[in-house]
Amino acid sequence: MPMEFTPGIELSRRFHAEAVRPILRRAFPRIRYTAALIGYGSEVLGFDSPRSTDHNWGPRLLLFPDGDGAGLPDLLADQLPRTFLGYSTHFVTDGEGTRHLAPATGRVDHGVVVAGLDDWVRGTLGFDPRRPERADWLATPTQVFAEFTGGAVFHDDLGLETLRQHVAWYPDDLWRYVLACQWQRIGQEEAFVGRCGEAGDELGSAVVAARLVRDLMRLCLLMARRYPPYSKWLGSAFARLPAAAQLTPHLTAALAGTTWRERERHLVAAYERVAGLHNALGLTDPVEPRTSGYHDRPYQVIHAGRFVTALLAGAPPHALTGTIDQFVDNTDALGDRAFTRRVVDCRHG
């Protein structure tokens, strides 16, 4: 193995420039193609580390030729070097379908996926990004958008970057709606930290606090116009936000609190800072960013419904469920494009 870790995006960038591209140019001097590393993988989001090298990681990329690329996989298998920057270019597949790097003992089973651009894009997103409709935006998990717009494009004769720009972020009216739905989630549970604790259920209070912390993190990413990734990388993505420096101590303390009053105190500080971030966006008239009592009960809340009302002022009514991963939390369901589309069509039809 290499002495020093090379981040996957840089490895793939050099793999294309120094290994794949020369082979293509020698065999087909006028070939038009697009090469990229997008889609699945921690390296696409910039979160890979030496630990990532144990599966589905290595010198790999997506290759989209203009026209029939049927002979390209064999060409690359015959001519690619067996190692690149100290990493094997040969992958083996285990019984669970996971790909691993392994020394090449014969012909290289490489990590270059050759596909038609339009077919691959439609299969990944579930729709044509040139003309996305409201249901397309709502039925697509933010993780999928993060994977499609993340990573890097190394060579682009066919216009992949333009396709990525079409879905770089939600249209403004839909962004307001998604933000409103995220505030709605917070408003529906913000009083429960205190209510559970007051009832003697500190475990239940802690569970609610953790849910609220997650929702606040996702809200901050949405406000920063960044697609929230799935749970494994949510904290890593949040940590890159400018607001994280002030918010992280309070969110961490809310999770570590052993009493509901301690959790509430730190959540209140987080709520007020997030409310300030909302006002800084200028999407609505300023909303009072301080917390206050929950009716006549002794709980301090941000009254998140105020932000929902402000964001949706004048907008036609829609179900306040939001995008698919604002109301569905199941990995298998979110990975099924047909299923998510059916659910959204049913909910918003």
Secondary structure, DSSP 8 states (H G I E B T S, - for coil): --SS---HHHHHHHHIIIIIHHHHHHH-TT--EEEEE-SSSGGGGT---GGGGGSS-SSEEEEEESS--TTHHHHHHHHS-SEETTEE--EEE-TTS-EEE---SSS---EEEE--HHHHHHHHHSS-TTS--HHHHHHS-HHHHHHHHSSEEEEESS-HHHHHHHTSS--HHHHHHHHHHHHHHHHHHTTHHHHHHHTT-HHHHHHHHHHHHHHHHHHHHHHTT-----HHHHHHHHHTSTTHHHHHHHHHHHHH-SSHHHHHHHHHHHHHHHHHHHHHHTSSS------EEETTEEEEE--THHHHHHHTTT-----TT-SHHHH---HHHHT-HHHHHHHHHHHH-
